[in-house]
Amino acid sequence: MTTVPEPATLALLALGGMGV
């Protein structure tokens, strides 16, 4: 992972946060 929040990382965090 890079220092900046990557779209892919944000997507994974979003899906993980939703519990899907």
HELIX and SHEET records of a PDB file:
HELIX    1   1 PRO A    7  MET A   18  1                                  12    
END                                                                             
